Amino acid sequence: MEEMWGLEDYSHGETITSVDPVCGKTVDESRAAGKAEFIGQVYYFCSSDCKSTFEEEPWHYIGIPHRV
C-alpha cells in the first residue's frame, strides 16, 4: 500500500463550488478558468474574460466602494 503523507482527500467526492463574482455562474473550483485573490479572499472564475474584468475593478464586483 502506497503512503501519501499529508495528501488525504477530505472532500468525500463532493465538488467544491464558488460563484463567479462577475457573471454569477457557479464554478467548480477544481476546474475554474482562473482565480484571483483580493483583500485576503480567493475568487474563482468561469472564464479568463471574467477574471480579467474582475481584476480591472475588483471592488465593483464585491460591493466595496473604490477610493482613490
N, CA, C and O atoms as a Tripos MOL2 file, in Angstrom:
@<TRIPOS>MOLECULE
protein
  272   271    68     0     0
PROTEIN
NO_CHARGES

@<TRIPOS>ATOM
      1 N           0.8380   -1.1740    0.0000 N.3       1 MET1
      2 CA          0.0000    0.0000    0.0000 C.3       1 MET1
      3 C           0.8890    1.2460    0.0000 C.2       1 MET1
      4 O           1.8160    1.3560    0.8030 O.2       1 MET1
      5 N           0.6020    2.1740   -0.8980 N.am      2 GLU2
      6 CA          1.4060    3.3860   -1.0330 C.3       2 GLU2
      7 C           0.9720    4.4420   -0.0250 C.2       2 GLU2
      8 O          -0.2180    4.7260    0.1130 O.2       2 GLU2
      9 N           1.9380    5.0220    0.6770 N.am      3 GLU3
     10 CA          1.6560    6.0860    1.6460 C.3       3 GLU3
     11 C           1.6070    7.4260    0.9220 C.2       3 GLU3
     12 O           2.4470    7.7030    0.0650 O.2       3 GLU3
     13 N           0.6290    8.2570    1.2640 N.am      4 MET4
     14 CA          0.5140    9.5970    0.6930 C.3       4 MET4
     15 C           0.4740   10.5860    1.8480 C.2       4 MET4
     16 O          -0.6000   11.0430    2.2410 O.2       4 MET4
     17 N           1.6260   10.9140    2.3860 N.am      5 TRP5
     18 CA          1.7250   11.7580    3.5580 C.3       5 TRP5
     19 C           1.1650   13.1470    3.2990 C.2       5 TRP5
     20 O           1.6120   13.8470    2.3910 O.2       5 TRP5
     21 N           0.1770   13.5440    4.1090 N.am      6 GLY6
     22 CA         -0.3880   14.8790    4.0330 C.3       6 GLY6
     23 C          -1.2770   15.1380    2.8440 C.2       6 GLY6
     24 O          -1.6660   16.2830    2.6150 O.2       6 GLY6
     25 N          -1.6130   14.1200    2.0780 N.am      7 LEU7
     26 CA         -2.4240   14.3230    0.8840 C.3       7 LEU7
     27 C          -3.8020   13.6860    0.9920 C.2       7 LEU7
     28 O          -4.3910   13.3000   -0.0170 O.2       7 LEU7
     29 N          -4.3130   13.5760    2.2020 N.am      8 GLU8
     30 CA         -5.6110   12.9570    2.3920 C.3       8 GLU8
     31 C          -6.7020   13.7970    1.7350 C.2       8 GLU8
     32 O          -6.6690   15.0260    1.7880 O.2       8 GLU8
     33 N          -7.6600   13.1290    1.1220 N.am      9 ASP9
     34 CA         -8.7930   13.8050    0.4840 C.3       9 ASP9
     35 C          -9.9630   13.7710    1.4490 C.2       9 ASP9
     36 O         -10.5420   12.7140    1.6980 O.2       9 ASP9
     37 N         -10.3090   14.9270    1.9890 N.am     10 TYR10
     38 CA        -11.4070   15.0190    2.9430 C.3      10 TYR10
     39 C         -12.7070   15.4720    2.2920 C.2      10 TYR10
     40 O         -13.6840   15.7300    2.9960 O.2      10 TYR10
     41 N         -12.7430   15.5760    0.9770 N.am     11 SER11
     42 CA        -13.9320   16.0830    0.2900 C.3      11 SER11
     43 C         -15.0300   15.0340    0.1620 C.2      11 SER11
     44 O         -16.1750   15.3810   -0.1280 O.2      11 SER11
     45 N         -14.7100   13.7650    0.3700 N.am     12 HIS12
     46 CA        -15.6810   12.6810    0.2390 C.3      12 HIS12
     47 C         -16.3300   12.6880   -1.1410 C.2      12 HIS12
     48 O         -17.4950   12.3150   -1.2830 O.2      12 HIS12
     49 N         -15.5770   13.1130   -2.1610 N.am     13 GLY13
     50 CA        -16.0800   13.1210   -3.5240 C.3      13 GLY13
     51 C         -16.9780   14.2980   -3.8540 C.2      13 GLY13
     52 O         -17.5050   14.3830   -4.9630 O.2      13 GLY13
     53 N         -17.1580   15.1980   -2.9130 N.am     14 GLU14
     54 CA        -18.0140   16.3530   -3.1440 C.3      14 GLU14
     55 C         -17.2790   17.3900   -3.9970 C.2      14 GLU14
     56 O         -16.0680   17.5690   -3.8730 O.2      14 GLU14
     57 N         -18.0290   18.0650   -4.8580 N.am     15 THR15
     58 CA        -17.4760   19.1370   -5.6600 C.3      15 THR15
     59 C         -17.5610   20.4300   -4.8630 C.2      15 THR15
     60 O         -18.6160   20.7610   -4.3200 O.2      15 THR15
     61 N         -16.4650   21.1550   -4.7910 N.am     16 ILE16
     62 CA        -16.4420   22.4340   -4.0940 C.3      16 ILE16
     63 C         -16.6790   23.5200   -5.1370 C.2      16 ILE16
     64 O         -15.9340   23.6250   -6.1120 O.2      16 ILE16
     65 N         -17.7150   24.3240   -4.9300 N.am     17 THR17
     66 CA        -18.0590   25.3460   -5.9040 C.3      17 THR17
     67 C         -18.0370   26.7440   -5.2930 C.2      17 THR17
     68 O         -18.1330   26.9230   -4.0790 O.2      17 THR17
     69 N         -17.9080   27.7130   -6.1700 N.am     18 SER18
     70 CA        -17.9810   29.1300   -5.8220 C.3      18 SER18
     71 C         -18.7980   29.8110   -6.9040 C.2      18 SER18
     72 O         -19.0280   29.2480   -7.9740 O.2      18 SER18
     73 N         -19.2310   31.0210   -6.6170 N.am     19 VAL19
     74 CA        -19.9580   31.8040   -7.6060 C.3      19 VAL19
     75 C         -19.0050   32.8250   -8.2140 C.2      19 VAL19
     76 O         -18.3620   33.5910   -7.4970 O.2      19 VAL19
     77 N         -18.9210   32.8290   -9.5400 N.am     20 ASP20
     78 CA        -18.1050   33.8100  -10.2510 C.3      20 ASP20
     79 C         -18.6880   35.1880   -9.9410 C.2      20 ASP20
     80 O         -19.8510   35.4400  -10.2570 O.2      20 ASP20
     81 N         -17.9050   36.0960   -9.3250 N.am     21 PRO21
     82 CA        -18.4510   37.3830   -8.9200 C.3      21 PRO21
     83 C         -18.8040   38.3080  -10.0850 C.2      21 PRO21
     84 O         -19.5170   39.2930   -9.8880 O.2      21 PRO21
     85 N         -18.3230   38.0140  -11.2830 N.am     22 VAL22
     86 CA        -18.5930   38.8630  -12.4380 C.3      22 VAL22
     87 C         -19.9050   38.4860  -13.1180 C.2      22 VAL22
     88 O         -20.7600   39.3420  -13.3440 O.2      22 VAL22
     89 N         -20.0650   37.1940  -13.4470 N.am     23 CYS23
     90 CA        -21.2450   36.7790  -14.2140 C.3      23 CYS23
     91 C         -22.2810   36.0190  -13.3950 C.2      23 CYS23
     92 O         -23.4110   35.8340  -13.8470 O.2      23 CYS23
     93 N         -21.9070   35.5770  -12.1900 N.am     24 GLY24
     94 CA        -22.8560   34.8830  -11.3290 C.3      24 GLY24
     95 C         -22.9740   33.3900  -11.5560 C.2      24 GLY24
     96 O         -23.7860   32.7320  -10.9050 O.2      24 GLY24
     97 N         -22.1770   32.8360  -12.4710 N.am     25 LYS25
     98 CA        -22.2270   31.3900  -12.7250 C.3      25 LYS25
     99 C         -21.5850   30.6260  -11.5760 C.2      25 LYS25
    100 O         -20.6730   31.1280  -10.9180 O.2      25 LYS25
    101 N         -22.0650   29.4140  -11.3410 N.am     26 THR26
    102 CA        -21.4600   28.5280  -10.3620 C.3      26 THR26
    103 C         -20.2490   27.8700  -11.0060 C.2      26 THR26
    104 O         -20.3300   27.3520  -12.1200 O.2      26 THR26
    105 N         -19.1180   27.8940  -10.2900 N.am     27 VAL27
    106 CA        -17.8520   27.3960  -10.8210 C.3      27 VAL27
    107 C         -17.3140   26.2930   -9.9260 C.2      27 VAL27
    108 O         -17.2110   26.4700   -8.7120 O.2      27 VAL27
    109 N         -16.9700   25.1510  -10.5230 N.am     28 ASP28
    110 CA        -16.2780   24.0720   -9.8200 C.3      28 ASP28
    111 C         -14.8530   24.5770   -9.5910 C.2      28 ASP28
    112 O         -14.1140   24.7890  -10.5530 O.2      28 ASP28
    113 N         -14.4620   24.7720   -8.3410 N.am     29 GLU29
    114 CA        -13.1570   25.3550   -8.0460 C.3      29 GLU29
    115 C         -12.0020   24.5760   -8.6620 C.2      29 GLU29
    116 O         -11.0030   25.1760   -9.0580 O.2      29 GLU29
    117 N         -12.1140   23.2720   -8.7500 N.am     30 SER30
    118 CA        -11.0170   22.4710   -9.3030 C.3      30 SER30
    119 C         -10.9120   22.6000  -10.8160 C.2      30 SER30
    120 O          -9.9000   22.2060  -11.3950 O.2      30 SER30
    121 N         -11.9410   23.1450  -11.4690 N.am     31 ARG31
    122 CA        -11.9320   23.2950  -12.9310 C.3      31 ARG31
    123 C         -12.0640   24.7500  -13.3600 C.2      31 ARG31
    124 O         -12.3140   25.0240  -14.5340 O.2      31 ARG31
    125 N         -11.9040   25.6730  -12.4400 N.am     32 ALA32
    126 CA        -12.0650   27.0900  -12.7460 C.3      32 ALA32
    127 C         -11.0680   27.5340  -13.8090 C.2      32 ALA32
    128 O          -9.9410   27.0440  -13.8680 O.2      32 ALA32
    129 N         -11.5030   28.4670  -14.6420 N.am     33 ALA33
    130 CA        -10.6300   29.0040  -15.6910 C.3      33 ALA33
    131 C          -9.5590   29.9160  -15.1000 C.2      33 ALA33
    132 O          -8.5430   30.1930  -15.7380 O.2      33 ALA33
    133 N          -9.7940   30.3730  -13.8890 N.am     34 GLY34
    134 CA         -8.8230   31.2230  -13.2270 C.3      34 GLY34
    135 C          -9.2700   31.5600  -11.8280 C.2      34 GLY34
    136 O         -10.4220   31.3370  -11.4560 O.2      34 GLY34
    137 N          -8.3480   32.0980  -11.0540 N.am     35 LYS35
    138 CA         -8.6890   32.5520   -9.7150 C.3      35 LYS35
    139 C          -7.8420   33.7730   -9.3940 C.2      35 LYS35
    140 O          -6.7590   33.9610   -9.9470 O.2      35 LYS35
    141 N          -8.3570   34.6010   -8.4920 N.am     36 ALA36
    142 CA         -7.6490   35.8060   -8.0860 C.3      36 ALA36
    143 C          -7.9240   36.0510   -6.6150 C.2      36 ALA36
    144 O          -8.9890   35.7100   -6.0990 O.2      36 ALA36
    145 N          -6.9520   36.6430   -5.9550 N.am     37 GLU37
    146 CA         -7.1100   36.9880   -4.5460 C.3      37 GLU37
    147 C          -7.2780   38.4950   -4.4250 C.2      37 GLU37
    148 O          -6.5700   39.2650   -5.0730 O.2      37 GLU37
    149 N          -8.2210   38.9030   -3.5890 N.am     38 PHE38
    150 CA         -8.4470   40.3190   -3.3330 C.3      38 PHE38
    151 C          -8.8560   40.4770   -1.8840 C.2      38 PHE38
    152 O          -9.8310   39.8700   -1.4420 O.2      38 PHE38
    153 N          -8.1300   41.2760   -1.1520 N.am     39 ILE39
    154 CA         -8.3480   41.5330    0.2770 C.3      39 ILE39
    155 C          -8.4580   40.2160    1.0570 C.2      39 ILE39
    156 O          -9.3490   40.0410    1.8880 O.2      39 ILE39
    157 N          -7.5370   39.3050    0.7700 N.am     40 GLY40
    158 CA         -7.4620   38.0560    1.5110 C.3      40 GLY40
    159 C          -8.4940   37.0000    1.1480 C.2      40 GLY40
    160 O          -8.5330   35.9440    1.7800 O.2      40 GLY40
    161 N          -9.3280   37.2550    0.1510 N.am     41 GLN41
    162 CA        -10.3550   36.2990   -0.2800 C.3      41 GLN41
    163 C         -10.0080   35.8160   -1.6830 C.2      41 GLN41
    164 O          -9.6000   36.6090   -2.5310 O.2      41 GLN41
    165 N         -10.1690   34.5150   -1.9320 N.am     42 VAL42
    166 CA         -9.9080   33.9640   -3.2540 C.3      42 VAL42
    167 C         -11.2310   33.8620   -4.0060 C.2      42 VAL42
    168 O         -12.2250   33.3700   -3.4730 O.2      42 VAL42
    169 N         -11.2270   34.3340   -5.2550 N.am     43 TYR43
    170 CA        -12.3990   34.2890   -6.1250 C.3      43 TYR43
    171 C         -12.0800   33.4210   -7.3310 C.2      43 TYR43
    172 O         -10.9670   33.4600   -7.8560 O.2      43 TYR43
    173 N         -13.0660   32.6320   -7.7710 N.am     44 TYR44
    174 CA        -12.9020   31.7100   -8.8870 C.3      44 TYR44
    175 C         -13.7650   32.1740  -10.0560 C.2      44 TYR44
    176 O         -14.8350   32.7510   -9.8640 O.2      44 TYR44
    177 N         -13.2710   31.9080  -11.2950 N.am     45 PHE45
    178 CA        -13.9210   32.4370  -12.4870 C.3      45 PHE45
    179 C         -14.2040   31.3550  -13.5230 C.2      45 PHE45
    180 O         -13.4660   30.3780  -13.6500 O.2      45 PHE45
    181 N         -15.2960   31.5590  -14.2590 N.am     46 CYS46
    182 CA        -15.6940   30.6040  -15.2910 C.3      46 CYS46
    183 C         -14.8850   30.7870  -16.5710 C.2      46 CYS46
    184 O         -14.7840   29.8660  -17.3810 O.2      46 CYS46
    185 N         -14.3050   31.9850  -16.7550 N.am     47 SER47
    186 CA        -13.5370   32.2610  -17.9720 C.3      47 SER47
    187 C         -12.4230   33.2570  -17.6700 C.2      47 SER47
    188 O         -12.4440   33.9500  -16.6530 O.2      47 SER47
    189 N         -11.4560   33.3110  -18.5740 N.am     48 SER48
    190 CA        -10.3730   34.2810  -18.4130 C.3      48 SER48
    191 C         -10.8980   35.7020  -18.5990 C.2      48 SER48
    192 O         -10.3430   36.6420  -18.0300 O.2      48 SER48
    193 N         -11.9660   35.8730  -19.3900 N.am     49 ASP49
    194 CA        -12.5710   37.1930  -19.5650 C.3      49 ASP49
    195 C         -13.1450   37.6950  -18.2450 C.2      49 ASP49
    196 O         -12.9440   38.8560  -17.8880 O.2      49 ASP49
    197 N         -13.8560   36.8360  -17.5140 N.am     50 CYS50
    198 CA        -14.4140   37.2400  -16.2170 C.3      50 CYS50
    199 C         -13.2960   37.5720  -15.2410 C.2      50 CYS50
    200 O         -13.4090   38.5300  -14.4770 O.2      50 CYS50
    201 N         -12.2280   36.8010  -15.2560 N.am     51 LYS51
    202 CA        -11.0980   37.0670  -14.3650 C.3      51 LYS51
    203 C         -10.4820   38.4250  -14.6840 C.2      51 LYS51
    204 O         -10.2070   39.2060  -13.7730 O.2      51 LYS51
    205 N         -10.2630   38.7150  -15.9620 N.am     52 SER52
    206 CA         -9.6780   39.9950  -16.3710 C.3      52 SER52
    207 C         -10.5800   41.1620  -15.9940 C.2      52 SER52
    208 O         -10.1010   42.1950  -15.5250 O.2      52 SER52
    209 N         -11.8780   41.0000  -16.1960 N.am     53 THR53
    210 CA        -12.8370   42.0410  -15.8470 C.3      53 THR53
    211 C         -12.7890   42.3160  -14.3480 C.2      53 THR53
    212 O         -12.7760   43.4710  -13.9240 O.2      53 THR53
    213 N         -12.7620   41.2560  -13.5520 N.am     54 PHE54
    214 CA        -12.6840   41.3930  -12.1060 C.3      54 PHE54
    215 C         -11.4130   42.1240  -11.6910 C.2      54 PHE54
    216 O         -11.4560   43.0210  -10.8490 O.2      54 PHE54
    217 N         -10.2900   41.7460  -12.2770 N.am     55 GLU55
    218 CA         -9.0070   42.3320  -11.8920 C.3      55 GLU55
    219 C          -8.9160   43.8210  -12.2220 C.2      55 GLU55
    220 O          -8.1320   44.5410  -11.6030 O.2      55 GLU55
    221 N          -9.7020   44.2900  -13.1820 N.am     56 GLU56
    222 CA         -9.7130   45.7140  -13.5150 C.3      56 GLU56
    223 C         -10.4000   46.5420  -12.4300 C.2      56 GLU56
    224 O          -9.9520   47.6460  -12.1210 O.2      56 GLU56
    225 N         -11.4870   46.0190  -11.8480 N.am     57 GLU57
    226 CA        -12.2560   46.7390  -10.8240 C.3      57 GLU57
    227 C         -12.8360   45.7660   -9.7950 C.2      57 GLU57
    228 O         -14.0560   45.6270   -9.7080 O.2      57 GLU57
    229 N         -11.9960   45.0980   -9.0250 N.am     58 PRO58
    230 CA        -12.4980   44.0770   -8.1020 C.3      58 PRO58
    231 C         -13.5000   44.6220   -7.0860 C.2      58 PRO58
    232 O         -14.4760   43.9470   -6.7560 O.2      58 PRO58
    233 N         -13.2710   45.8200   -6.5960 N.am     59 TRP59
    234 CA        -14.1750   46.4080   -5.5980 C.3      59 TRP59
    235 C         -15.6010   46.5150   -6.1240 C.2      59 TRP59
    236 O         -16.5540   46.4080   -5.3520 O.2      59 TRP59
    237 N         -15.7570   46.7260   -7.4260 N.am     60 HIS60
    238 CA        -17.0910   46.8350   -8.0300 C.3      60 HIS60
    239 C         -17.8780   45.5230   -7.8830 C.2      60 HIS60
    240 O         -19.0850   45.5430   -7.6430 O.2      60 HIS60
    241 N         -17.1930   44.3990   -8.0260 N.am     61 TYR61
    242 CA        -17.8640   43.0970   -8.0390 C.3      61 TYR61
    243 C         -18.0910   42.5060   -6.6540 C.2      61 TYR61
    244 O         -18.8490   41.5480   -6.5020 O.2      61 TYR61
    245 N         -17.4380   43.0710   -5.6460 N.am     62 ILE62
    246 CA        -17.6810   42.5550   -4.3040 C.3      62 ILE62
    247 C         -18.3700   43.5760   -3.4000 C.2      62 ILE62
    248 O         -18.5190   43.3630   -2.1960 O.2      62 ILE62
    249 N         -18.7890   44.6970   -4.0100 N.am     63 GLY63
    250 CA        -19.5960   45.6630   -3.2800 C.3      63 GLY63
    251 C         -18.8520   46.5820   -2.3490 C.2      63 GLY63
    252 O         -19.4290   47.1000   -1.3930 O.2      63 GLY63
    253 N         -17.5600   46.7970   -2.6160 N.am     64 ILE64
    254 CA        -16.7740   47.7260   -1.7930 C.3      64 ILE64
    255 C         -16.5420   48.9890   -2.6160 C.2      64 ILE64
    256 O         -16.0080   48.9050   -3.7220 O.2      64 ILE64
    257 N         -16.9230   50.1420   -2.1110 N.am     65 PRO65
    258 CA        -16.6640   51.3920   -2.8460 C.3      65 PRO65
    259 C         -15.1700   51.5990   -3.0570 C.2      65 PRO65
    260 O         -14.3700   51.3520   -2.1540 O.2      65 PRO65
    261 N         -14.8010   52.0460   -4.2310 N.am     66 HIS66
    262 CA        -13.4000   52.3060   -4.5460 C.3      66 HIS66
    263 C         -13.0720   53.7410   -4.1830 C.2      66 HIS66
    264 O         -13.8100   54.6690   -4.5170 O.2      66 HIS66
    265 N         -11.9610   53.9060   -3.5000 N.am     67 ARG67
    266 CA        -11.4900   55.2480   -3.1580 C.3      67 ARG67
    267 C         -10.1010   55.4330   -3.6890 C.2      67 ARG67
    268 O          -9.2360   54.5780   -3.5000 O.2      67 ARG67
    269 N          -9.8800   56.5390   -4.3500 N.am     68 VAL68
    270 CA         -8.5660   56.8210   -4.9450 C.3      68 VAL68
    271 C          -7.7440   57.6500   -3.9850 C.2      68 VAL68
    272 O          -6.6040   57.9980   -4.2900 O.2      68 VAL68
@<TRIPOS>BOND
     1     1     2 1
     2     2     3 1
     3     3     4 2
     4     3     5 am
     5     5     6 1
     6     6     7 1
     7     7     8 2
     8     7     9 am
     9     9    10 1
    10    10    11 1
    11    11    12 2
    12    11    13 am
    13    13    14 1
    14    14    15 1
    15    15    16 2
    16    15    17 am
    17    17    18 1
    18    18    19 1
    19    19    20 2
    20    19    21 am
    21    21    22 1
    22    22    23 1
    23    23    24 2
    24    23    25 am
    25    25    26 1
    26    26    27 1
    27    27    28 2
    28    27    29 am
    29    29    30 1
    30    30    31 1
    31    31    32 2
    32    31    33 am
    33    33    34 1
    34    34    35 1
    35    35    36 2
    36    35    37 am
    37    37    38 1
    38    38    39 1
    39    39    40 2
    40    39    41 am
    41    41    42 1
    42    42    43 1
    43    43    44 2
    44    43    45 am
    45    45    46 1
    46    46    47 1
    47    47    48 2
    48    47    49 am
    49    49    50 1
    50    50    51 1
    51    51    52 2
    52    51    53 am
    53    53    54 1
    54    54    55 1
    55    55    56 2
    56    55    57 am
    57    57    58 1
    58    58    59 1
    59    59    60 2
    60    59    61 am
    61    61    62 1
    62    62    63 1
    63    63    64 2
    64    63    65 am
    65    65    66 1
    66    66    67 1
    67    67    68 2
    68    67    69 am
    69    69    70 1
    70    70    71 1
    71    71    72 2
    72    71    73 am
    73    73    74 1
    74    74    75 1
    75    75    76 2
    76    75    77 am
    77    77    78 1
    78    78    79 1
    79    79    80 2
    80    79    81 am
    81    81    82 1
    82    82    83 1
    83    83    84 2
    84    83    85 am
    85    85    86 1
    86    86    87 1
    87    87    88 2
    88    87    89 am
    89    89    90 1
    90    90    91 1
    91    91    92 2
    92    91    93 am
    93    93    94 1
    94    94    95 1
    95    95    96 2
    96    95    97 am
    97    97    98 1
    98    98    99 1
    99    99   100 2
   100    99   101 am
   101   101   102 1
   102   102   103 1
   103   103   104 2
   104   103   105 am
   105   105   106 1
   106   106   107 1
   107   107   108 2
   108   107   109 am
   109   109   110 1
   110   110   111 1
   111   111   112 2
   112   111   113 am
   113   113   114 1
   114   114   115 1
   115   115   116 2
   116   115   117 am
   117   117   118 1
   118   118   119 1
   119   119   120 2
   120   119   121 am
   121   121   122 1
   122   122   123 1
   123   123   124 2
   124   123   125 am
   125   125   126 1
   126   126   127 1
   127   127   128 2
   128   127   129 am
   129   129   130 1
   130   130   131 1
   131   131   132 2
   132   131   133 am
   133   133   134 1
   134   134   135 1
   135   135   136 2
   136   135   137 am
   137   137   138 1
   138   138   139 1
   139   139   140 2
   140   139   141 am
   141   141   142 1
   142   142   143 1
   143   143   144 2
   144   143   145 am
   145   145   146 1
   146   146   147 1
   147   147   148 2
   148   147   149 am
   149   149   150 1
   150   150   151 1
   151   151   152 2
   152   151   153 am
   153   153   154 1
   154   154   155 1
   155   155   156 2
   156   155   157 am
   157   157   158 1
   158   158   159 1
   159   159   160 2
   160   159   161 am
   161   161   162 1
   162   162   163 1
   163   163   164 2
   164   163   165 am
   165   165   166 1
   166   166   167 1
   167   167   168 2
   168   167   169 am
   169   169   170 1
   170   170   171 1
   171   171   172 2
   172   171   173 am
   173   173   174 1
   174   174   175 1
   175   175   176 2
   176   175   177 am
   177   177   178 1
   178   178   179 1
   179   179   180 2
   180   179   181 am
   181   181   182 1
   182   182   183 1
   183   183   184 2
   184   183   185 am
   185   185   186 1
   186   186   187 1
   187   187   188 2
   188   187   189 am
   189   189   190 1
   190   190   191 1
   191   191   192 2
   192   191   193 am
   193   193   194 1
   194   194   195 1
   195   195   196 2
   196   195   197 am
   197   197   198 1
   198   198   199 1
   199   199   200 2
   200   199   201 am
   201   201   202 1
   202   202   203 1
   203   203   204 2
   204   203   205 am
   205   205   206 1
   206   206   207 1
   207   207   208 2
   208   207   209 am
   209   209   210 1
   210   210   211 1
   211   211   212 2
   212   211   213 am
   213   213   214 1
   214   214   215 1
   215   215   216 2
   216   215   217 am
   217   217   218 1
   218   218   219 1
   219   219   220 2
   220   219   221 am
   221   221   222 1
   222   222   223 1
   223   223   224 2
   224   223   225 am
   225   225   226 1
   226   226   227 1
   227   227   228 2
   228   227   229 am
   229   229   230 1
   230   230   231 1
   231   231   232 2
   232   231   233 am
   233   233   234 1
   234   234   235 1
   235   235   236 2
   236   235   237 am
   237   237   238 1
   238   238   239 1
   239   239   240 2
   240   239   241 am
   241   241   242 1
   242   242   243 1
   243   243   244 2
   244   243   245 am
   245   245   246 1
   246   246   247 1
   247   247   248 2
   248   247   249 am
   249   249   250 1
   250   250   251 1
   251   251   252 2
   252   251   253 am
   253   253   254 1
   254   254   255 1
   255   255   256 2
   256   255   257 am
   257   257   258 1
   258   258   259 1
   259   259   260 2
   260   259   261 am
   261   261   262 1
   262   262   263 1
   263   263   264 2
   264   263   265 am
   265   265   266 1
   266   266   267 1
   267   267   268 2
   268   267   269 am
   269   269   270 1
   270   270   271 1
   271   271   272 2
@<TRIPOS>SUBSTRUCTURE
     1 MET1         2 RESIDUE 1 A MET
     2 GLU2         6 RESIDUE 1 A GLU
     3 GLU3        10 RESIDUE 1 A GLU
     4 MET4        14 RESIDUE 1 A MET
     5 TRP5        18 RESIDUE 1 A TRP
     6 GLY6        22 RESIDUE 1 A GLY
     7 LEU7        26 RESIDUE 1 A LEU
     8 GLU8        30 RESIDUE 1 A GLU
     9 ASP9        34 RESIDUE 1 A ASP
    10 TYR10       38 RESIDUE 1 A TYR
    11 SER11       42 RESIDUE 1 A SER
    12 HIS12       46 RESIDUE 1 A HIS
    13 GLY13       50 RESIDUE 1 A GLY
    14 GLU14       54 RESIDUE 1 A GLU
    15 THR15       58 RESIDUE 1 A THR
    16 ILE16       62 RESIDUE 1 A ILE
    17 THR17       66 RESIDUE 1 A THR
    18 SER18       70 RESIDUE 1 A SER
    19 VAL19       74 RESIDUE 1 A VAL
    20 ASP20       78 RESIDUE 1 A ASP
    21 PRO21       82 RESIDUE 1 A PRO
    22 VAL22       86 RESIDUE 1 A VAL
    23 CYS23       90 RESIDUE 1 A CYS
    24 GLY24       94 RESIDUE 1 A GLY
    25 LYS25       98 RESIDUE 1 A LYS
    26 THR26      102 RESIDUE 1 A THR
    27 VAL27      106 RESIDUE 1 A VAL
    28 ASP28      110 RESIDUE 1 A ASP
    29 GLU29      114 RESIDUE 1 A GLU
    30 SER30      118 RESIDUE 1 A SER
    31 ARG31      122 RESIDUE 1 A ARG
    32 ALA32      126 RESIDUE 1 A ALA
    33 ALA33      130 RESIDUE 1 A ALA
    34 GLY34      134 RESIDUE 1 A GLY
    35 LYS35      138 RESIDUE 1 A LYS
    36 ALA36      142 RESIDUE 1 A ALA
    37 GLU37      146 RESIDUE 1 A GLU
    38 PHE38      150 RESIDUE 1 A PHE
    39 ILE39      154 RESIDUE 1 A ILE
    40 GLY40      158 RESIDUE 1 A GLY
    41 GLN41      162 RESIDUE 1 A GLN
    42 VAL42      166 RESIDUE 1 A VAL
    43 TYR43      170 RESIDUE 1 A TYR
    44 TYR44      174 RESIDUE 1 A TYR
    45 PHE45      178 RESIDUE 1 A PHE
    46 CYS46      182 RESIDUE 1 A CYS
    47 SER47      186 RESIDUE 1 A SER
    48 SER48      190 RESIDUE 1 A SER
    49 ASP49      194 RESIDUE 1 A ASP
    50 CYS50      198 RESIDUE 1 A CYS
    51 LYS51      202 RESIDUE 1 A LYS
    52 SER52      206 RESIDUE 1 A SER
    53 THR53      210 RESIDUE 1 A THR
    54 PHE54      214 RESIDUE 1 A PHE
    55 GLU55      218 RESIDUE 1 A GLU
    56 GLU56      222 RESIDUE 1 A GLU
    57 GLU57      226 RESIDUE 1 A GLU
    58 PRO58      230 RESIDUE 1 A PRO
    59 TRP59      234 RESIDUE 1 A TRP
    60 HIS60      238 RESIDUE 1 A HIS
    61 TYR61      242 RESIDUE 1 A TYR
    62 ILE62      246 RESIDUE 1 A ILE
    63 GLY63      250 RESIDUE 1 A GLY
    64 ILE64      254 RESIDUE 1 A ILE
    65 PRO65      258 RESIDUE 1 A PRO
    66 HIS66      262 RESIDUE 1 A HIS
    67 ARG67      266 RESIDUE 1 A ARG
    68 VAL68      270 RESIDUE 1 A VAL
